[in-house]
Amino acid sequence: MRIKRWAFLALLGIVLIVFGVGGIMRFGRDLSSSIAYVYYANFFVGLILIVLGFKNMMVSVVTLLLPYREGRLVDILYRKRFLEQGPKIVVVGGGTGLSVILHGIKEFTSNITAVVTVADDGGSSGRLRQQFDIVAPGDIRNCLVALANEETMMRDLFQYRFEQDTEFSGHSFGNLFLTAMTQVTGDFEKALKESSKILSIRGRVLPSTIEKVVLMAEHADGRTTEGEAKIPKAGSPIKKIYIKPADAAAATDVIKAIREAELIILGPGSLYTSIIPNLLIKEIREAVMASEVTKIYVCNIMTQAGETDHFKASDHIKELVTHTNPDVVDACVVNVGHIPIAMQKKYATENAIPVEADSQTIRDMGYEVIEEDLVNVTDHIRHDANKLAKIVTNLLNLEKRATRNEKNAA
């Protein structure tokens, strides 16, 4: 750690200061004596050595403990301080969409609370949920990765799936990690808090509930489907979505986070299986409705087969408020950017098409509309995290300006 050399330097500085002070007290008034200048020199040199010694000791310790050793200490400490003073934001949802927006807003605040659905019962999450009697860890894993300081490494590690023909086949390391932490701590919420510390995430991730809720869907043809994974495969439009048990309680700290939020964001993500399930929990729904801060819904760029086939942006809002309450949202963020023809053809094979931004219809419903080119094309079509973050900062600035005007008027 290179501490000994700096400790010795500081100790030498202390010795010089003591020696200098002693001499100054004896000869300090006789400035004509050359020996007096020697003592003064010893004092000031000792002071410099102490400052250098303690400064470099701190640099050595902090650089070792911080996750990015190559960064400059001053920049790291400033950034950490800046993020801790950022606005309090609550983001509600699940799936890949939620992790995208978290990736963007973590760059200007660490006061983020992601409220994540735990109704997933398919794939690795479903198997672990059944075998270990825990809530589904999959969407929570994605959010932890998005908020991690070392995001690239955490993504590679936590998203790694065991492919070999073993008992671990199909499981992601992140899901197994959260399951193991739950077994060690004896409580999923505690496991999540400890995992957040280990990963040094910016913000926190909370399950909407720690009860093992089951997602149910009533379809247009009268059939009922049980289970989040089966709902999009039912082959009939969704008429109504609900959870069992209907009286599931919100997880610890979720309601407090919503009450203290300066901005509430719903989505992006699967409308019926990621966003609405969180709001079906009565305490969460009522807390969002009661909040006086701006509440925005980030609409998906593409429709989702089996859930929002042929939906326009206004249809997303209609279903959201029908299942909850008109007061859960104030504004809707829609994409008006162009999607490359090649990507449209690719998504067409999955029965997905671009969501039409029928902004005027949404305004006629009484909601504001924020239009932006949000398309980020890689192997998939995703929201542009930086553009979403810019929208969020603009909204927060408007909120602060309105608050100041109200105070000045009063």
Buried (B, 14 or more C-beta within 10 A) or exposed (E): EEBEEBBEBBEBBBEBBEBBBEBBEEBBEEEEBEEBEBBBEBBEBBBEBBEBBBEBBEBBBEBEEBEEEEEEBEEBEEEBEEBEEBBBBBBBBBBBBBBBBBBBBBBBBBBBBBBBBBBBBBBBBBBBBEEEEBBBBBBBBBBBBBBBBBBEEBBEBBBEBBEEEEEBEEBBBBBBBBBEBBEEBEEBBBBBBBBBEEBEBBBBBBBBBBBBBBBBBBBEEEEEBEBBBBBBEBEBBBEBBBBBEEEBBBBEBBBEBBBEBBBBBBBBBBBBBBBBBBBBBEBBBBBBBEBEBBBBBBBBBBBBBBBBBEBBBBBBBBBBBEBBBEBBBBBBBBBEBEBEEEBBEBBEEEEBBBBBBBBEBBEEBEBBBBBBEBBBEEEEBBBBBEBBBBBBBEBBEEBEEEEEEEEEEE
